[in-house]
Amino acid sequence: MAEGPPSIVVTGISGNLGRRLLPMLSGFRVIGVDFRLPETTLPIQFTKMDLGLESSCLEFLQLLRDVRPVAVVHLAFVMDAVRTGVLGHDRMWQINVAGTARVMEAVSEANREWPM
């Protein structure tokens, strides 16, 4: 059975950078992660996930285990609080800082599990 294209996980797929990157990934199976659905007609497998929540670390690790991507592009951050609807500084910190730490922790754990 022939395998499909390699997979790439993109966090923040619904944001400005994620939407701009998506058309450039036509040779890949894109798994987009965000807390809101992206506005696109391009093929994408979407996973709703809030990286601002502690539980997302295990959820993201399980996604990596299931998908086995060749790359993770981490673009999930809040810059425009009004557009994203994330108005509190604590919530913004949870997404931007703690969310990044959760992604890095999950990627590190997944890399420990997979043989080179």
C-alpha positions as CSV (number, residue, x, y, z in Angstrom):
1,M,0.0,0.0,0.0
2,A,1.5,3.4,-1.0
3,E,1.8,6.0,1.6
4,G,0.4,9.4,1.1
5,P,2.3,12.7,1.4
6,P,4.3,13.4,4.5
7,S,2.4,15.1,7.3
8,I,3.0,18.5,8.9
9,V,1.3,19.8,12.0
10,V,0.7,23.5,12.0
11,T,-0.4,25.1,15.3
12,G,-2.2,28.4,14.9
13,I,-3.5,27.4,11.5
14,S,-6.4,29.9,11.7
15,G,-4.2,32.9,12.4
16,N,-2.6,35.3,9.9
17,L,0.6,33.4,9.5
18,G,-1.1,30.0,9.5
19,R,-3.4,31.0,6.7
20,R,-0.5,32.4,4.7
21,L,1.6,29.3,5.1
22,L,-1.1,26.8,4.2
23,P,-1.0,27.4,0.4
24,M,2.8,26.7,0.5
25,L,2.3,23.3,1.9
26,S,0.5,21.7,-1.1
27,G,2.9,18.7,-1.1
28,F,2.1,17.8,2.5
29,R,-0.8,16.4,4.4
30,V,-1.5,19.4,6.7
31,I,-2.9,18.8,10.2
32,G,-4.0,22.2,11.5
33,V,-4.4,22.9,15.2
34,D,-6.2,25.9,16.6
35,F,-9.0,26.8,18.9
36,R,-11.1,28.0,16.0
37,L,-11.8,26.6,12.6
38,P,-9.7,28.1,9.8
39,E,-11.3,29.9,6.9
40,T,-9.9,28.0,3.9
41,T,-10.9,25.9,1.0
42,L,-7.6,24.2,0.9
43,P,-7.4,20.5,2.0
44,I,-6.6,20.3,5.7
45,Q,-7.3,18.0,8.6
46,F,-8.4,20.2,11.4
47,T,-8.0,19.4,15.1
48,K,-9.6,21.8,17.5
49,M,-7.3,22.3,20.5
50,D,-6.7,25.1,22.9
51,L,-3.0,25.2,23.7
52,G,-3.7,27.6,26.5
53,L,-5.1,24.7,28.6
54,E,-2.9,22.4,30.5
55,S,-4.7,19.3,29.1
56,S,-3.6,20.2,25.6
57,C,-0.1,18.9,26.3
58,L,-1.2,15.3,26.4
59,E,-3.7,15.9,23.7
60,F,-1.0,17.4,21.4
61,L,1.3,14.5,22.3
62,Q,-1.4,12.0,21.3
63,L,-1.9,13.9,18.0
64,L,1.9,13.6,17.3
65,R,1.8,9.9,18.1
66,D,-1.1,9.3,15.8
67,V,0.1,11.5,12.9
68,R,3.9,11.0,13.1
69,P,4.6,14.3,11.3
70,V,7.8,15.2,9.6
71,A,7.6,18.7,11.1
72,V,5.7,20.8,13.5
73,V,5.3,24.5,12.7
74,H,4.3,26.3,15.9
75,L,2.4,29.5,15.0
76,A,-0.1,29.6,17.8
77,F,0.2,32.9,19.6
78,V,-2.1,35.8,20.3
79,M,-0.9,39.1,18.9
80,D,-4.2,40.8,18.1
81,A,-6.4,40.3,21.2
82,V,-9.5,41.9,19.6
83,R,-9.4,39.7,16.5
84,T,-8.8,36.5,18.4
85,G,-11.2,37.4,21.2
86,V,-8.5,36.7,23.8
87,L,-8.7,39.9,25.9
88,G,-7.1,38.9,29.2
89,H,-3.4,39.2,29.8
90,D,-3.4,35.9,31.8
91,R,-5.2,34.1,29.1
92,M,-2.8,35.5,26.5
93,W,0.2,34.4,28.6
94,Q,-1.3,30.9,28.8
95,I,-1.6,30.6,25.0
96,N,1.7,32.4,24.1
97,V,4.1,31.2,26.8
98,A,2.6,28.2,28.4
99,G,1.2,27.0,25.1
100,T,4.6,27.1,23.5
101,A,6.1,25.2,26.4
102,R,3.4,22.5,26.0
103,V,4.1,22.2,22.3
104,M,7.8,21.8,23.0
105,E,7.2,19.3,25.7
106,A,5.0,17.2,23.5
107,V,7.5,17.3,20.6
108,S,10.3,16.4,22.9
109,E,8.4,13.5,24.3
110,A,7.4,12.3,20.9
111,N,11.0,12.5,19.7
112,R,12.1,10.3,22.6
113,E,9.7,7.7,21.6
114,W,10.5,7.4,17.9
115,P,13.6,5.7,16.6
116,M,15.7,7.7,14.3
